Amino acid sequence: MNREPEKLQEEKTNVVNLAIYRAKKALERDGFEVVENPDGKITLVIRLAK
């Protein structure tokens, strides 16, 4: 009896790099707005004073 191999499913996990998390929080405290694109790239936008 031959079985077909099971297909491996891609599992998406919500693992966060602690160093990147801390850097983003520090930048937010320093007045930057941190925006992350869906592809994972980070863009920094300076907040303007009102």
Secondary structure by P-SEA (a helix, b strand, c coil): cccccccccccccccccaaaaaaaaaaaaabbbbbbcccbbbbbbbbbcc
